[in-house]
Amino acid sequence: DPCEFNLMMDASELIPQGFHFSKPRTYDGIHEWTEWRERGSVKSLRYYFIDFGLSRRYATNKNVKDVGIWGEDVLHCQF
């Protein structure tokens, strides 16, 4: 279900040292960032679709017509 919360950005160009998963203003959970860059100063950012739980896959040589599910799956916890 491609929606706002199922897009992920690779922040490695913005925050070269990386960031801690539960303390996002630190790179190791203790020390604050020493370097970060503005989005406009980075040549290109990579975005990824995540959460393919409602996805379907079809053979490429078939002409498939399908009625999809409208909206996002809000019944399950999204991490």
Buried (B, 14 or more C-beta within 10 A) or exposed (E): BEEEEBEEEEBEBBBEEEBEEEEEEBBEEEEEBEEBEEEEEEEEEEEEEEBEEEEEEEEEEEEEEEEEEEEBEEEEEEE
